[in-house]
Structure formats: structure tokens, C-alpha cells
Amino acid sequence: MTNTLAPQLLVDLSDFIMGSTVAKCAVTDLGIQWAGWALAAAFKTEKFYDLAGSGTFILLAHLSRLWGRAGHFRQNVQTGLVTAWGLRLGTFLFMRILKDGQDRRFDHVRGSPGTFFVYWTIQAVWVFVTLLPTLMLNSETRDTPLGTRDYLGWTLWGIGFATEAIADQQKLIFKRDPDNIGKFIQSGLWAYSRHPNYFGEILQWSGLWLSASSVMQGPQYLSVASPLFVWFLLRHVSGIPILERQAMKKWGSDPGYLDYLKNTPILWPWPKF
């Protein structure tokens, strides 16, 4: 009996993995990022790194809705919001790197396939953890009437989307002005936060988790790791720390910049009176 138990457990585990929408999305995510790494390492380029990431978000959102076979209104809205986020941010980042020619994050990575592999694998983790509430929602056949959490969550997403898009556009326009060469932006939304685009990013994923939580039960609530992970990644790992170090090297001796640091919050904005 023992000899037949182990193979049966493996079969049951395999059936669970292949039958689980969330698990299939995880495997698909990893496959896309590793295929992206193979191409990027071969051509020693990072030009489609961000595009592959945002594209995977969109693909998995729609695949999870397809595989989940429910198609409730809340799921359709959630999938649409993820798609809108991915299209805007992915296009913006791709056009930016085409113009700049390179991404400084990869200056010491392009020639090292092993390190490049780590970057692409981390992107797979970022996609999966961030999208987890949406994957859980889209794989849920149970539905509940729309309520406060849905409307509040979608409102948060809308505010975050507008904040990130406006902040990105303001900085783009600022940098394109020849009179601003060598200067730092401190106008518009950037007068209230040194990283308003990241503030908008965190709001969006917080809102999507809040709406998805309307149908969550028990351990599913642990998917709150999504907005927390986005905040931690941007605040302490790959976003703000890198940009703050670069800015300090560039303008650290500028009294105007030091005043900006002193009077402008690093992430969470507050109004100036």
C-alpha cells in the first residue's frame, strides 16, 4: 500500500497544480520571464524588460478570468483596471527607454547572464505577488453584491492612476524643456512628494486588493501582501533608494535641492499652505 501511495500523491498534486488557476498563472509568469531573460541575455539588452513585465500583468489578468470561467462584473472591472494600468505604464516606460537608449539599473548587468537571470526572476515574483489578489478574485466562482469595499477600492485605484500618470507626464515635460537641463523637478505633484508616481502606484494596488477582498475568505486575506510588497519594493529596494542616491550625487551641493529635501516628504504627500 505504501508503494502505491507516493505515486498517487504525486498524481493528485499534479492535478491540483494544473487545475488551479493561480498555480497555472504562476507557471506561465515564470515561463514568460525566463524566455525574456534568454532573449535579453543573448542580445545584451534591457529594452523590453519593463514591457515584458507589464505585458505579463495584462496577460495573466485575462488568462485567470478565462480559466476561472466565472466572468462576474467585479472580475471584469478588476481585469480592465489591470489592463489600463499595464498599457499606460508599459507604453510609457518602453517609449522612455527607446528615447534614452538604456536603463541605468542595468549598467553592470547586461554582460552578466547570471545576474540578468536574477533580475528577470525577481520580475516574475513581482508580477505574481502584486497580481495575486486579482488572480484569486478571477479564479473564484462565488460572487457577492457590489459594496463599499468595491467602490472605495475602485476610487483609490482611480486616484492612484491619475496621480501616477500626471506625475510621469509632468516630469517628462520638465525634462524635455532645454531650460531645465541639469535641474530637478519640484513643481506640480512633485511639490508635495518627491516620488508622487510611486505614491500613485501604491494606491492603485491597494485599491485593487480592497475590491478583491469583497469575496475573500480565510487565508485569501493574506494577499494583502500585494500592496505591502509594492510599497516595500518601491520604498526600500528598487525605487526610491536608488533614485535618492542618484539625486544626492547630482544635486547634493545645491542649497535649493537640500531645501527641497527638508520640506518635501519622500513619498506620502501633504498639502503646502
N, C-alpha and C positions, 0 to 999 in steps of 0.2 A: 504493500500500500504506500509505503514511504517513497518507493521508486517512481510511482505514478503521480505523487502529489506535487513534486517540484515542477515537472513539465506542465501540469495543469495550471499551477500558479503563474507560470510564465505566459501561458496562453491567455489566462484571464487578465494579466497585467497588460499584455499586448492589445487585447480587445478594448480595455479601458482607455489606453493611450490613443488608439486610433479612433475610438468613438467619442472622445472628449474634444469638444470644440476648442477649449482653452489649450489643451495639450497639442492639438494639431496646429494651432496658431503659433505656439512656441517653436515647434519643429520647423515650420515654414519660415518664421522670422530668422532663426539661426541659419537656415539654408541660404536665404537671400543675402544675409550679411557676409557669410563665408564665401559665397560666389562673388560678391562685390569685392571682398578682400583679394581674391585671386586675380581679378582684373586690375584692381588698383596697384597691387604689388608688381604685376607684370609690366604695367605702363608707368609705374612710379608716379602716380598722380592721386590727388585727393579731391579732384574737381567734382566728382559725383558722390562724395561721401554723404553730405547733408541731404542731397536729393534722394539718395537711396534710403536714408533714414525716414524722411517724411513720406516717401512713397510707400514704404513698408507699413507705416501707420494707416494710410488710406486703404491699402490692400487688405490688411488684417481686419480692419473695421468692417469692410464689406464681406470678406470671407466668413467672418464669425456670424454675421447676420444671415448669410446664406446657409451655412452649416447648422445654425441654431434653429432654422425653419419655423420661426415664430412670426417675425415681422410686425410686432406691436408698434404703435405710434411712438412710444418713448424710445424704442430701439432705433427707429428710422430717424428721429431727431438727433439722437446721440451720434449715429453714424454720419449724418450730414454735417454735424458740427466738427467732428474729427476731420472729415474731408475738407471742409472750408479752411480749417487751421493748417492742414498739411499742404494744400495747394498754395495758400498765401505764403507761408514761411518757406516752404521748399523752393518755390519760384524766386522769392526774394534772395535767399542765400545762394542759389545757383547762379543767378544773374550777377550777384556781387562778386563771386569768386571768378566768374568769367572775365569781369572787368579788372579785378585786382591781379588775376593770374595765379595766385596761390593763397593758401591759408597758413598763417604763421604758426598755428598749432602743430603743423606737420613738418616744420623746418628740419627737425632732427629725426624724422620718422620715415620719410619717403624711401630712403635707401636701406631700410631695415625691415625685411618681410616679417620677422618675428614680432617686432614692436607694432608694426602695422596691423598684424593679426589681432593683437590685444585691443587696439582701438576699434576695430570692426566688431569684435566680440562684445566689447563694452557697449557699443551702439545697439547690439541685439538685446542686451539686458535692459538698456534704457527704453527701447521700444516696448518690450514686453511688460516691464513693471509699470511704466506710465500708462499703457493702454489697458492694463488688467481690469479696471472697473468696467470698461466698455466691453471687453471680451466676456466677462461674467454676465453682464446685462444681456448681451446678444445671444448667449447660449442658454438663457433662462426662458422656459416656455410659460412659466407663471407670469401673470400680469396683474397690476393693481391700478386703480384710477389715478389720474394725474393729481398731484397735490402740491403743497407748499414747497417741499424739497425740490421738486422738478422746476417750478417757476423760479425759485431762488437760485437754483443751480444754473439754469439757462441764463438768468440775468447776470450772474457772476461771470459766466463764460463770455457773454456779450461785452461786458465792461472790460474784461481782460483782453479780448480780441481787438477791440478798438484801441485800448491803451498800447498794446504791442505794435499794432500796425501804424498808429500815429507816431509813436516814438521812433520806429525804424525809418519812417518816411522823413521825419524832422531831421534825423541825423544824416540821412542820405543827402538831403537838400543842403544841409550845412556844409558837408564835406565837398560837395560839388562846387561851392562858391569859391572862386580863387582868392577872395579877400580873407577866407578863413583858413588858409593853408598854415599849418603849424599851431592852430588854435584848438581849444577844447570847447565842446558844446555845453552851454549852461542856460539855454533858453527853452521855451515850450515846456513839455513834460519833464525835460532834463533839469529844470529849475527846482523841481520838487523831489526828484530822486536821481541818484547818479546812474541807476540802471532801471528806468521805467519799463523798458521792454521785457526784462526778466520778471518784474512785478506782474505785468500782464500775462506772461506765460504761466506763472503760478496760479493766478486767478482762474485761468481757463481750465486747467486740470482739476482744480479744487471744485469748480462748478460742475464738471462732468462727473466727478465722483459723487457729489451730493445728489444729483439727479439719479444716478445709477443705484444709489443706496436705497431708493424707494422700494426696490424689490429684493434687497439683500436680506440674508438670514445668517445668523451664527458667524462662522469663520469667514464668510464673504466680506464682512465689515473690515477685515484685515487689509482689504485692498485700498484702504486709506493710505497705505504705503505709497500709492501713486503720487498724490500731490506732495507728500512729505519727501519722497525721493527726488522729485523735480526741484523742490526748494533746496534740499541738501546739495544736490549736484551743482545747481547754479550758484548757490551762496558759498559753498566751501570747497568745490572741486574744480570744475572745468570752466566756469563762467566768470564770476566776479573776481576771485583771487588773481587769475591771470591778467584780466583787464586792468585791475587796480595796480598791479606791479608794473605793467607796461606804462600806464599813465603817470605813475610816480617817477619812473625813469625819464619820461619825456618832459613833464612839467613840474617836477618836484621842487625846483628852484624858483618857480613862478609864484609870487605872492597872491596873485589872483586865483590860481588853482588851489593854493593852500587855504584860502578863504572859502572857496567852493567846497572843499573837503570838510571844513569846520561847520559850515552852515547848511549843508545839504545831506539828507540821510542816504545811506548807501543803497537801500533797497525799498523799504516801506515809506511811501511818500507822505508828507504832511503839508498842508497849505501854508503859504507865506503871507503874512498880513503886513 
